Amino acid sequence: GTTAFLATALLAGIDARSGRLPEARRRLDALGEGAASSPSVNRRLSYLRARALWARAAGRDAFARHDLEAALACAESAGRTREAADLRRALREP
């Protein structure tokens, strides 16, 4: 369900931040590429953020930026102002 999905995305982000890239990638793969375009805003934002963390940790900055921009557009269109602000900050980070 949704709770398991969100927990897996969160763990993928934690793995990526901790340098456990294979584990993060495995978790992202388990969520499926379709999560990036899920009709669920929660799922889409969680997946895109986690995948951006993985990409940044893997040195794929352009890919990370693309996912953060997609997440920002999603957050803004859903009226999620706090999440949009967090994503703007993440986009400014080196």
C-alpha positions in Angstrom: 0.0 0.0 0.0 0.9 3.7 0.2 2.5 3.4 3.6 4.9 0.7 2.4 5.7 2.7 -0.8 6.5 5.9 1.2 8.6 4.0 3.7 10.6 2.4 0.9 11.1 5.8 -0.8 12.3 7.2 2.5 14.7 4.4 3.1 16.0 4.8 -0.4 16.8 8.4 0.3 18.5 7.5 3.6 20.6 4.9 1.9 21.6 7.4 -0.8 22.6 10.0 1.8 24.6 7.4 3.7 26.5 6.3 0.6 24.7 3.0 0.2 24.0 3.5 -3.4 23.3 -0.1 -4.5 20.8 -0.5 -1.6 19.1 2.8 -2.6 19.0 1.8 -6.2 17.5 -1.6 -5.3 14.7 0.1 -3.3 14.0 2.6 -6.1 13.8 -0.2 -8.6 11.4 -2.0 -6.4 9.1 1.0 -6.5 9.1 1.1 -10.3 9.8 3.8 -12.9 6.1 4.4 -13.2 6.2 6.1 -9.7 7.7 9.2 -11.3 4.4 9.8 -13.1 2.0 8.3 -10.5 -1.3 10.0 -10.2 -0.7 10.1 -6.4 1.1 13.3 -5.6 2.5 11.8 -2.4 4.0 8.8 -4.3 5.3 11.0 -7.1 7.0 13.5 -4.8 8.5 10.8 -2.6 9.9 8.8 -5.5 11.3 11.8 -7.3 13.0 13.2 -4.2 14.5 9.8 -3.4 15.7 9.3 -6.9 17.2 12.8 -6.9 19.1 12.0 -3.7 20.4 8.8 -5.3 21.4 10.6 -8.5 23.2 13.4 -6.6 25.1 10.9 -4.5 26.0 9.0 -7.6 27.4 12.1 -9.2 24.6 12.4 -11.7 23.8 16.1 -11.0 21.8 16.7 -14.2 19.6 13.7 -13.5 19.1 14.9 -9.9 18.2 18.4 -11.1 15.7 17.0 -13.6 13.9 15.0 -10.9 14.0 17.9 -8.4 12.5 20.2 -11.1 9.8 17.6 -11.8 9.0 17.3 -8.1 8.9 21.1 -7.8 6.4 21.4 -10.7 4.3 18.6 -9.1 4.3 20.3 -5.7 3.4 23.7 -7.1 0.6 22.4 -9.2 -0.8 20.5 -6.1 -0.6 23.7 -4.0 2.0 22.1 -1.7 3.8 25.4 -0.8 6.0 24.0 2.0 7.2 21.1 -0.1 7.8 23.4 -3.1 10.0 25.7 -0.8 12.0 22.6 0.3 12.5 21.6 -3.3 13.6 25.1 -4.3 16.2 24.9 -1.5 17.4 21.5 -2.7 17.8 22.9 -6.2 20.0 25.6 -4.9 22.3 23.2 -3.1 25.6 22.4 -4.9 
